[in-house]
Amino acid sequence: MRLLPFILLFLSSCSHSIYVVRHAEKAPAGPNMNSDVPLSVPGQQRAEDLMNVLKDKKISIVYSTQTVRTVSTATPTADHFGVAIELYGPRPDSIFISKLLSHKKNLLVVGHSNTVDDIVNMLCGATKVAGDLGDKEYDNLYEVKVKGKKKIFVGRKFGAKSE
């Protein structure tokens, strides 16, 4: 029974992180193409850079919207960890946010310039990202560390500097 306090301390100190990024740089839409374009060469490199940043984070679940650019951004990380990409959205809602928070494992969520702020702010319960990301902003990696009911926001850059 003397182990019980240590077990309770260990369980109460457990935390997990939710990493949120915008899809990487997309190729320009050519004539007769729809708006669901693939990643550009720099975007493909950024997707690899993302995997390299997260390779030691024990990502258990990867979420992406169903566009080619978000799935392509998520694929290197999902492949590295041997997990399938789960599709969501395209707009995050309270049900999706509750689902993210309920996993208790490290996650990656790939979204869009007009949804990343919503996801981060809803996860944190406060405004941490002021608004939609700029058209050429691709180098932000947002981490929401969840420890019980406490959420800690960390914003950082990764890969090549955005224009």
RADA-V405378 format. One line per field, one symbol per residue. phi: phi as a letter, one per 20 degrees, with the letter a starting at -180 (. if undefined). psi: psi as a letter, one per 30 degrees, with the letter a starting at -180 (. if undefined). burial: 1 if it has 24 or more other C-alpha atoms within 12 Angstrom, else 0. A space follows every 50 residues. Layout:
phi=???
psi=???
burial=???
This chain:
phi=.ffggfffffffefbbcdeccegfgdfffefmdefeefffffffffffff gffefdelfdbcdbfefgffffffggfffgemdfeeebneefcfffffff fffmcfcccdccgdcgfffffffemafddfagffgdecdecdcdedcmee cdecdbdbmffff
psi=fffeeeeeeeeffkllkjkkllllkllkklkgkafillkleeeeeeeeee eeeffgghkfkkkllgleeeeeefeeeeeefhllkkklafkkleeeeeee ffeglklkkkalfgfeeeeeeeefgljejfakllfgjfgkjkkjkkjbfk kkkkklllakkl.
burial=00000000000000111111111111000000000011100111111111 10110001111111111111111111110110001111100100011001 10001111111111111111111100011000100011111111111000 1110000110000
